[in-house]
């Protein structure tokens, strides 16, 4: 069954929306760079290894590394920073 864009518009559908009520969301490129740089700095993983991870996995690893940094900073008397990497 093939639908034309004009028939989608006539039914009130959006031509860029083919998954029912779900829209495709793009992940912000600057956020991807931030997570990738953070993980590469602390883990020395390659760009390919980091980009092959799912978004959820990258965020989880960033959050765990941030917690470790927070504990180290607290132990050395440095001010604790807010963890910006959370799901």
N, CA, C and O atoms as CSV, one atom per row, in Angstrom:
chain,resi,resn,atom,element,x,y,z
A,1,UNK,N,N,0.855,-1.177,0.000
A,1,UNK,CA,C,0.000,0.000,0.000
A,1,UNK,C,C,0.887,1.221,0.000
A,1,UNK,O,O,1.757,1.368,0.858
A,2,UNK,N,N,0.670,2.081,-0.944
A,2,UNK,CA,C,1.491,3.276,-1.006
A,2,UNK,C,C,0.613,4.500,-0.782
A,2,UNK,O,O,-0.445,4.644,-1.394
A,3,UNK,N,N,1.065,5.366,0.092
A,3,UNK,CA,C,0.331,6.600,0.379
A,3,UNK,C,C,1.102,7.782,-0.187
A,3,UNK,O,O,2.328,7.844,-0.101
A,4,UNK,N,N,0.390,8.678,-0.744
A,4,UNK,CA,C,1.028,9.901,-1.228
A,4,UNK,C,C,1.040,10.908,-0.085
A,4,UNK,O,O,0.212,10.850,0.824
A,5,UNK,N,N,1.990,11.826,-0.148
A,5,UNK,CA,C,2.063,12.855,0.891
A,5,UNK,C,C,0.789,13.674,0.948
A,5,UNK,O,O,0.358,14.080,2.028
A,6,UNK,N,N,0.179,13.923,-0.209
A,6,UNK,CA,C,-1.058,14.712,-0.215
A,6,UNK,C,C,-2.175,13.988,0.538
A,6,UNK,O,O,-2.991,14.634,1.195
A,7,UNK,N,N,-2.223,12.653,0.451
A,7,UNK,CA,C,-3.260,11.928,1.184
A,7,UNK,C,C,-2.988,11.955,2.687
A,7,UNK,O,O,-3.926,11.978,3.484
A,8,UNK,N,N,-1.704,11.953,3.085
A,8,UNK,CA,C,-1.381,12.093,4.512
A,8,UNK,C,C,-1.813,13.461,5.025
A,8,UNK,O,O,-2.381,13.576,6.111
A,9,UNK,N,N,-1.545,14.477,4.250
A,9,UNK,CA,C,-1.936,15.833,4.666
A,9,UNK,C,C,-3.458,15.947,4.759
A,9,UNK,O,O,-3.981,16.582,5.675
A,10,UNK,N,N,-4.162,15.335,3.815
A,10,UNK,CA,C,-5.621,15.413,3.807
A,10,UNK,C,C,-6.220,14.763,5.049
A,10,UNK,O,O,-7.259,15.199,5.544
A,11,UNK,N,N,-5.552,13.704,5.557
A,11,UNK,CA,C,-6.034,13.038,6.760
A,11,UNK,C,C,-5.518,13.705,8.030
A,11,UNK,O,O,-5.794,13.230,9.131
A,12,UNK,N,N,-4.773,14.799,7.889
A,12,UNK,CA,C,-4.244,15.495,9.053
A,12,UNK,C,C,-2.914,14.943,9.518
A,12,UNK,O,O,-2.428,15.307,10.590
A,13,UNK,N,N,-2.330,14.083,8.737
A,13,UNK,CA,C,-1.037,13.504,9.103
A,13,UNK,C,C,0.108,14.406,8.699
A,13,UNK,O,O,-0.029,15.263,7.825
A,14,UNK,N,N,1.183,14.209,9.316
A,14,UNK,CA,C,2.391,14.971,9.007
A,14,UNK,C,C,3.267,14.113,8.105
A,14,UNK,O,O,3.503,12.949,8.431
A,15,UNK,N,N,3.759,14.636,6.984
A,15,UNK,CA,C,4.555,13.812,6.087
A,15,UNK,C,C,5.853,13.309,6.699
A,15,UNK,O,O,6.400,12.317,6.218
A,16,UNK,N,N,6.355,13.941,7.717
A,16,UNK,CA,C,7.595,13.508,8.356
A,16,UNK,C,C,7.347,12.560,9.517
A,16,UNK,O,O,8.278,12.205,10.240
A,17,UNK,N,N,6.119,12.154,9.697
A,17,UNK,CA,C,5.753,11.346,10.859
A,17,UNK,C,C,5.159,10.027,10.388
A,17,UNK,O,O,3.976,9.960,10.054
A,18,UNK,N,N,5.966,8.986,10.361
A,18,UNK,CA,C,5.517,7.706,9.841
A,18,UNK,C,C,5.409,6.634,10.915
A,18,UNK,O,O,5.184,5.471,10.581
A,19,UNK,N,N,5.558,6.971,12.172
A,19,UNK,CA,C,5.561,5.982,13.245
A,19,UNK,C,C,4.410,6.209,14.214
A,19,UNK,O,O,4.613,6.248,15.427
A,20,UNK,N,N,3.228,6.355,13.691
A,20,UNK,CA,C,2.064,6.573,14.543
A,20,UNK,C,C,2.182,7.915,15.250
A,20,UNK,O,O,2.381,8.950,14.614
A,21,UNK,N,N,2.058,7.885,16.563
A,21,UNK,CA,C,2.115,9.141,17.321
A,21,UNK,C,C,3.532,9.482,17.756
A,21,UNK,O,O,3.744,10.487,18.435
A,22,UNK,N,N,4.509,8.658,17.376
A,22,UNK,CA,C,5.894,8.897,17.777
A,22,UNK,C,C,6.623,9.699,16.711
A,22,UNK,O,O,6.507,9.413,15.519
A,23,UNK,N,N,7.351,10.670,17.130
A,23,UNK,CA,C,8.186,11.443,16.213
A,23,UNK,C,C,9.625,10.996,16.385
A,23,UNK,O,O,10.030,10.570,17.467
A,24,UNK,N,N,10.380,11.095,15.333
A,24,UNK,CA,C,11.794,10.763,15.415
A,24,UNK,C,C,12.505,11.945,16.067
A,24,UNK,O,O,12.407,13.078,15.595
A,25,UNK,N,N,13.217,11.671,17.149
A,25,UNK,CA,C,13.963,12.725,17.836
A,25,UNK,C,C,15.431,12.542,17.544
A,25,UNK,O,O,15.975,11.445,17.668
A,26,UNK,N,N,16.057,13.617,17.157
A,26,UNK,CA,C,17.489,13.582,16.903
A,26,UNK,C,C,18.220,13.981,18.169
A,26,UNK,O,O,17.763,14.836,18.927
A,27,UNK,N,N,19.339,13.360,18.380
A,27,UNK,CA,C,20.145,13.642,19.559
A,27,UNK,C,C,21.024,14.847,19.267
A,27,UNK,O,O,21.688,14.890,18.232
A,28,UNK,N,N,21.036,15.806,20.144
A,28,UNK,CA,C,21.796,17.039,19.929
A,28,UNK,C,C,23.279,16.731,19.724
A,28,UNK,O,O,23.904,16.035,20.524
A,29,UNK,N,N,23.819,17.261,18.640
A,29,UNK,CA,C,25.204,16.975,18.281
A,29,UNK,C,C,26.176,17.476,19.339
A,29,UNK,O,O,27.159,16.800,19.639
A,30,UNK,N,N,25.918,18.647,19.907
A,30,UNK,CA,C,26.829,19.172,20.931
A,30,UNK,C,C,26.817,18.298,22.186
A,30,UNK,O,O,27.842,18.162,22.853
A,31,UNK,N,N,25.682,17.714,22.508
A,31,UNK,CA,C,25.596,16.809,23.664
A,31,UNK,C,C,26.383,15.523,23.395
A,31,UNK,O,O,27.055,15.004,24.286
A,32,UNK,N,N,26.297,15.023,22.185
A,32,UNK,CA,C,27.058,13.834,21.800
A,32,UNK,C,C,28.559,14.101,21.905
A,32,UNK,O,O,29.305,13.258,22.402
A,33,UNK,N,N,28.998,15.258,21.444
A,33,UNK,CA,C,30.417,15.627,21.547
A,33,UNK,C,C,30.847,15.746,23.009
A,33,UNK,O,O,31.937,15.306,23.377
A,34,UNK,N,N,29.993,16.338,23.836
A,34,UNK,CA,C,30.313,16.501,25.253
A,34,UNK,C,C,30.497,15.147,25.931
A,34,UNK,O,O,31.481,14.933,26.640
A,35,UNK,N,N,29.557,14.242,25.715
A,35,UNK,CA,C,29.655,12.904,26.308
A,35,UNK,C,C,30.882,12.160,25.790
A,35,UNK,O,O,31.606,11.526,26.558
A,36,UNK,N,N,31.106,12.243,24.484
A,36,UNK,CA,C,32.237,11.536,23.870
A,36,UNK,C,C,33.564,12.061,24.389
A,36,UNK,O,O,34.462,11.280,24.703
A,37,UNK,N,N,33.694,13.360,24.480
A,37,UNK,CA,C,34.947,13.959,24.977
A,37,UNK,C,C,35.179,13.575,26.434
A,37,UNK,O,O,36.304,13.267,26.830
A,38,UNK,N,N,34.126,13.593,27.219
A,38,UNK,CA,C,34.219,13.232,28.632
A,38,UNK,C,C,34.715,11.801,28.788
A,38,UNK,O,O,35.642,11.540,29.554
A,39,UNK,N,N,34.094,10.869,28.056
A,39,UNK,CA,C,34.488,9.463,28.150
A,39,UNK,C,C,35.892,9.229,27.596
A,39,UNK,O,O,36.663,8.463,28.172
A,40,UNK,N,N,36.224,9.875,26.499
A,40,UNK,CA,C,37.557,9.699,25.915
A,40,UNK,C,C,38.628,10.227,26.863
A,40,UNK,O,O,39.698,9.631,26.985
A,41,UNK,N,N,38.347,11.337,27.530
A,41,UNK,CA,C,39.314,11.925,28.456
A,41,UNK,C,C,39.591,10.996,29.638
A,41,UNK,O,O,40.743,10.778,30.012
A,42,UNK,N,N,38.531,10.458,30.213
A,42,UNK,CA,C,38.690,9.660,31.430
A,42,UNK,C,C,38.986,8.180,31.176
A,42,UNK,O,O,39.631,7.536,32.004
A,43,UNK,N,N,38.533,7.636,30.060
A,43,UNK,CA,C,38.703,6.195,29.843
A,43,UNK,C,C,39.711,5.861,28.754
A,43,UNK,O,O,40.197,4.733,28.679
A,44,UNK,N,N,40.025,6.837,27.914
A,44,UNK,CA,C,40.933,6.645,26.777
A,44,UNK,C,C,40.384,5.644,25.766
A,44,UNK,O,O,41.142,5.007,25.036
A,45,UNK,N,N,39.037,5.511,25.732
A,45,UNK,CA,C,38.411,4.666,24.729
A,45,UNK,C,C,38.476,5.387,23.388
A,45,UNK,O,O,38.542,6.615,23.340
A,46,UNK,N,N,38.458,4.631,22.314
A,46,UNK,CA,C,38.513,5.231,20.978
A,46,UNK,C,C,37.167,5.869,20.622
A,46,UNK,O,O,36.132,5.577,21.223
A,47,UNK,N,N,37.224,6.735,19.639
A,47,UNK,CA,C,36.014,7.391,19.144
A,47,UNK,C,C,35.004,6.341,18.685
A,47,UNK,O,O,33.813,6.451,18.977
A,48,UNK,N,N,35.481,5.327,17.969
A,48,UNK,CA,C,34.600,4.277,17.462
A,48,UNK,C,C,33.924,3.514,18.602
A,48,UNK,O,O,32.730,3.223,18.540
A,49,UNK,N,N,34.697,3.192,19.643
A,49,UNK,CA,C,34.120,2.469,20.781
A,49,UNK,C,C,33.020,3.291,21.448
A,49,UNK,O,O,31.968,2.762,21.804
A,50,UNK,N,N,33.268,4.566,21.608
A,50,UNK,CA,C,32.305,5.440,22.285
A,50,UNK,C,C,31.057,5.628,21.433
A,50,UNK,O,O,29.942,5.566,21.952
A,51,UNK,N,N,31.227,5.857,20.130
A,51,UNK,CA,C,30.075,6.114,19.276
A,51,UNK,C,C,29.254,4.859,19.000
A,51,UNK,O,O,28.094,4.965,18.602
A,52,UNK,N,N,29.823,3.685,19.200
A,52,UNK,CA,C,29.054,2.453,19.035
A,52,UNK,C,C,28.152,2.179,20.237
A,52,UNK,O,O,27.253,1.342,20.158
A,53,UNK,N,N,28.383,2.869,21.333
A,53,UNK,CA,C,27.551,2.689,22.524
A,53,UNK,C,C,26.188,3.341,22.306
A,53,UNK,O,O,26.056,4.296,21.541
A,54,UNK,N,N,25.200,2.818,22.978
A,54,UNK,CA,C,23.883,3.465,22.936
A,54,UNK,C,C,23.934,4.737,23.779
A,54,UNK,O,O,24.816,4.913,24.620
A,55,UNK,N,N,22.980,5.604,23.534
A,55,UNK,CA,C,22.899,6.850,24.308
A,55,UNK,C,C,22.788,6.541,25.801
A,55,UNK,O,O,23.450,7.177,26.622
A,56,UNK,N,N,21.953,5.568,26.146
A,56,UNK,CA,C,21.758,5.208,27.551
A,56,UNK,C,C,23.066,4.740,28.186
A,56,UNK,O,O,23.372,5.105,29.321
A,57,UNK,N,N,23.835,3.934,27.457
A,57,UNK,CA,C,25.112,3.452,27.990
A,57,UNK,C,C,26.108,4.593,28.183
A,57,UNK,O,O,26.794,4.655,29.204
A,58,UNK,N,N,26.188,5.500,27.200
A,58,UNK,CA,C,27.113,6.641,27.339
A,58,UNK,C,C,26.762,7.480,28.559
A,58,UNK,O,O,27.638,7.854,29.338
A,59,UNK,N,N,25.481,7.771,28.718
A,59,UNK,CA,C,25.035,8.578,29.861
A,59,UNK,C,C,25.351,7.860,31.170
A,59,UNK,O,O,25.799,8.484,32.132
A,60,UNK,N,N,25.118,6.555,31.204
A,60,UNK,CA,C,25.389,5.770,32.419
A,60,UNK,C,C,26.873,5.826,32.773
A,60,UNK,O,O,27.221,6.068,33.929
A,61,UNK,N,N,27.753,5.605,31.793
A,61,UNK,CA,C,29.195,5.668,32.046
A,61,UNK,C,C,29.617,7.075,32.491
A,61,UNK,O,O,30.414,7.219,33.418
A,62,UNK,N,N,29.093,8.092,31.843
A,62,UNK,CA,C,29.425,9.472,32.232
A,62,UNK,C,C,28.988,9.743,33.669
A,62,UNK,O,O,29.718,10.369,34.438
A,63,UNK,N,N,27.802,9.274,34.025
A,63,UNK,CA,C,27.298,9.469,35.386
A,63,UNK,C,C,28.154,8.763,36.423
A,63,UNK,O,O,28.441,9.318,37.483
A,64,UNK,N,N,28.561,7.538,36.114
A,64,UNK,CA,C,29.397,6.784,37.060
A,64,UNK,C,C,30.762,7.449,37.238
A,64,UNK,O,O,31.263,7.546,38.358
A,65,UNK,N,N,31.359,7.903,36.148
A,65,UNK,CA,C,32.658,8.599,36.235
A,65,UNK,C,C,32.504,9.895,37.024
A,65,UNK,O,O,33.381,10.254,37.810
A,66,UNK,N,N,31.398,10.593,36.818
A,66,UNK,CA,C,31.148,11.834,37.568
A,66,UNK,C,C,31.015,11.567,39.065
A,66,UNK,O,O,31.495,12.353,39.881
A,67,UNK,N,N,30.363,10.460,39.427
A,67,UNK,CA,C,30.249,10.103,40.853
A,67,UNK,C,C,31.623,9.850,41.461
A,67,UNK,O,O,31.915,10.309,42.565
A,68,UNK,N,N,32.460,9.122,40.737
A,68,UNK,CA,C,33.822,8.853,41.220
A,68,UNK,C,C,34.576,10.169,41.403
A,68,UNK,O,O,35.233,10.373,42.424
A,69,UNK,N,N,34.483,11.052,40.424
A,69,UNK,CA,C,35.149,12.355,40.537
A,69,UNK,C,C,34.620,13.143,41.732
A,69,UNK,O,O,35.384,13.816,42.424
A,70,UNK,N,N,33.315,13.057,41.971
A,70,UNK,CA,C,32.729,13.763,43.114
A,70,UNK,C,C,33.278,13.250,44.432
A,70,UNK,O,O,33.554,14.038,45.337
A,71,UNK,N,N,33.438,11.944,44.552
A,71,UNK,CA,C,33.995,11.362,45.780
A,71,UNK,C,C,35.449,11.768,45.967
A,71,UNK,O,O,35.871,12.088,47.078
A,72,UNK,N,N,36.214,11.757,44.884
A,72,UNK,CA,C,37.623,12.170,44.960
A,72,UNK,C,C,37.727,13.632,45.359
A,72,UNK,O,O,38.546,13.993,46.204
A,73,UNK,N,N,36.898,14.473,44.753
A,73,UNK,CA,C,36.918,15.901,45.077
A,73,UNK,C,C,36.507,16.154,46.525
A,73,UNK,O,O,37.097,16.997,47.202
A,74,UNK,N,N,35.496,15.424,47.000
A,74,UNK,CA,C,35.044,15.596,48.382
A,74,UNK,C,C,36.145,15.176,49.364
A,74,UNK,O,O,36.352,15.820,50.393
A,75,UNK,N,N,36.839,14.097,49.033
A,75,UNK,CA,C,37.907,13.610,49.908
A,75,UNK,C,C,39.080,14.576,49.963
A,75,UNK,O,O,39.792,14.642,50.965
A,76,UNK,N,N,39.279,15.322,48.885
A,76,UNK,CA,C,40.396,16.273,48.865
A,76,UNK,C,C,39.965,17.675,49.284
A,76,UNK,O,O,40.760,18.614,49.241
A,77,UNK,N,N,38.699,17.814,49.692
A,77,UNK,CA,C,38.221,19.102,50.194
A,77,UNK,C,C,37.778,20.071,49.114
A,77,UNK,O,O,37.499,21.234,49.408
A,78,UNK,N,N,37.709,19.620,47.882
A,78,UNK,CA,C,37.253,20.491,46.810
A,78,UNK,C,C,35.733,20.561,46.787
A,78,UNK,O,O,35.047,19.657,47.263
A,79,UNK,N,N,35.232,21.628,46.237
A,79,UNK,CA,C,33.786,21.827,46.156
A,79,UNK,C,C,33.161,20.793,45.225
A,79,UNK,O,O,33.687,20.519,44.147
A,80,UNK,N,N,32.035,20.221,45.650
A,80,UNK,CA,C,31.347,19.219,44.829
A,80,UNK,C,C,30.546,19.920,43.740
A,80,UNK,O,O,29.873,20.921,43.987
A,81,UNK,N,N,30.633,19.376,42.536
A,81,UNK,CA,C,29.902,19.939,41.397
A,81,UNK,C,C,28.686,19.071,41.094
A,81,UNK,O,O,28.657,17.881,41.406
A,82,UNK,N,N,27.699,19.689,40.488
A,82,UNK,CA,C,26.494,18.962,40.087
A,82,UNK,C,C,26.827,17.984,38.974
A,82,UNK,O,O,27.566,18.325,38.050
A,83,UNK,N,N,26.291,16.774,39.050
A,83,UNK,CA,C,26.458,15.771,38.009
A,83,UNK,C,C,25.516,16.109,36.866
A,83,UNK,O,O,24.299,15.988,37.003
A,84,UNK,N,N,26.078,16.536,35.730
A,84,UNK,CA,C,25.252,16.915,34.589
A,84,UNK,C,C,24.868,15.726,33.725
A,84,UNK,O,O,24.045,15.861,32.820
A,85,UNK,N,N,25.449,14.568,33.990
A,85,UNK,CA,C,25.162,13.373,33.212
A,85,UNK,C,C,24.219,12.473,34.001
A,85,UNK,O,O,24.649,11.707,34.863
A,86,UNK,N,N,22.951,12.575,33.700
A,86,UNK,CA,C,21.983,11.705,34.366
A,86,UNK,C,C,20.903,11.330,33.363
A,86,UNK,O,O,20.615,12.068,32.421
A,87,UNK,N,N,20.326,10.180,33.588
A,87,UNK,CA,C,19.289,9.685,32.689
A,87,UNK,C,C,17.964,10.306,33.044
A,87,UNK,O,O,16.955,10.017,32.401
